[in-house]
Every structure is written in structure tokens, then in C-alpha cells.
């Protein structure tokens, strides 16, 4: 066993010392004080005292008693604490940065707490001037570490070193677009940022999209250019949405019965959308589809499509057709009766076709051919 150093004494409150018998009255309460020597530390009392672990305790005399003050050799563990407030080793050092007194055989545990608010983690634990080894620092977390001494049989020192946390930044996107890292102070090291680094990012939409918002711990989620302060591993997401473009539908002519689909109005679509459009003439009232005016795929087809890469306006044009059973020019003939031009009364199936004038007056399908004697070659009538 460890030798007990000299100099330890035990005394009652009226004086006296170790090994000296005293006589007390029945029921008398006696105060006992254990006084360790300069190289010893009080451990405990052995006997019927009220508090065996307190150097100053009491005993009530109800019978003859024997008590012993138990001392161990004292050792010192000196805590070398950093001077830059990067962390704390507990139990704290004594006054003036001295040491912590421990008894022979003790196994004290020291906790090492980095300054999480400043972004530090424990980098190493140093005992008696040597790195203990086998300790893996966690560069991304300011976790509390601990070190337990084996049974004490000598003086020791303990210290810790600290390092600034490093964090990863994952950048994601939804929709069509990208993200540029504009600046970081200080710059990253091996793709990781030191605690407190301010990273500036810009969301860059494609030609077909607009920036919508940021998800994550950025300073201004609504701004395409914003910042994030690195205090932990972080993920930010830039969200992009398709641009909104308008399609205006109109019609010209066709009366009230001719329609377009979609109906006449202004509609919102996403950039690049393809929209089906259709013109339906009022056939019952002798209207026909003429054409589309606008950036449609087939202007001459009543049913066509348009691809929206910008705001667009399209117009369906309708034209009046001839009623086959109406005599439009009053010449006594209708289209259904063979009038090939119901707008000119001189042209109808009963008219005389003048040869050589290039006009089919009798609606025979061709101009009459003149005989040689009927041709005025010099144009004098």
C-alpha cells in the first residue's frame, strides 16, 4: 500500500491529538477535525461519526468509541488551460492556475468543453506533455470530450488543443437553373468552410425560367443573390419556375356564330407550352375559315398549334361565302343554277359570251373562240 505521509493529525474541539483517549459525558456531541499534513489528503473517517467523508464532523457519545482519520498521499494534477478562450477543462485549475489535489489511487475524470459559440472542437488531449493518441477529433461538431486518469500514483498535467470547425455546403436546385458561388470569406479549404465563413451565392435561371425562392438557412430567401453564414453542415436549394407567358386569342369576321377554341380572352401558360387552337366558322350563315394571323404552326389550318416562347397574340379570320340558292346580282340565276359569278349580272348561263375578251360570260367554262373574220387585228373597232 502507498505509505501514509507524516504530519496528519486528528483533534477534538477541546484540543488533543491522535491516539489520545478522552472521557466525555453520556450524550455529549464532540466535533472532530482531520488535519492532513502538507503531503497528505484527508480521505475519510473510520468510526461512528456523523459524516465519514467530511474532514470536520461530529460524534455523539452514547458509549465508548474509537475513530480514525484516514489519510492518503496527495498528488497534484495541473490543468494547463488555453489563454484564448477556445475551450475549458473541468475540474478547473486552482487559484492562480495551480493544480487539483487528488489522493493516491483516485481515477479522476476531466471534461474538455470547446467553445461552441466560437465554432471550436477539441483537436487533441495532451497528458504530461504527450498527445494521448487514439483520439479522433470531430471537425464538424463542438462536442464535449473526456479523459480519465488511471489510479493516481504521481503528479500529472493535462491540456487540450482546439481547432476551428469545418463544414460542408451542399447546393441543390429544383427546376431549370444553376447556382454560382460568388464569394466566400475566407475561401474554402478542400471544399469545406471554416466556422463563421460568409458565403455569397447567386441563383441563375435558364432562358425559360425565373428564380422563385431559396430553401435553407440563407439570409434572404427571396433574393437571387444572398448569403449564408457557415455554422454547421448546410444544404441550400435554389428553386426555379417556368416563366409565365400570355396567349391572346381574337377573331375577325365570321359574325356571332363563328367561334375559336380557346375562347376569345388572354391566357397564362408556362414557357415552352404548346397550345392547341381551333377556328370553327358559322357555316349555316355562309362563313368560312380564312386564316390565322400570328405565330401559329399552320396559318391555313383551322385546327393548329402554337408553341409559346414569348407573349403571343393570334387572330382567326373568317370570310363570307355565297348562298347557292340566292340570286345575289339579280340576273335571274343563282349559283345552284349555274351562275358562276353571282356578283356580276352580266355573267350568267343565259348571257352571250363575247369571243376573245377573256371573260366567260355564259359560264360555260371557257371564253368563246372567235372565227378569223371576227377578229379586229388592228383594234380600230
Secondary structure, 3 states (H helix, E strand, C coil): CCCCCCCCEEEECCECCCCCCCCCCCCCEEEEEEECCCCEEEEEEECCCCCCCCCEEEEECCCCCCCEEEEEEEEEEEEECCCCCCEEEECCCCHHHCEEEEECCCCCEEEEEECHHHCEEEEEEEECCEECCCCCCCCCCCCCEEEECCCCCCCEEEEEEEEECEEEEEEEEECCEEEEEEEEECCCECCEEECCCEEEEEEEECCCEEEEEEECCCCCCCCCEEEEECCCCEEEEEEEEECEEEEEEEEECCCCCCEEECCCEEEEEECCCEEEEEEECCHHHCEEEEEEECCCCCCCCCEEEEECCCCEEEEEEEEECCCCCCCCCCCCCCHHHCCCCCCCCCCCCCCCCCCCCCCCCCCCCCCCCCCHHHCCCCCCC
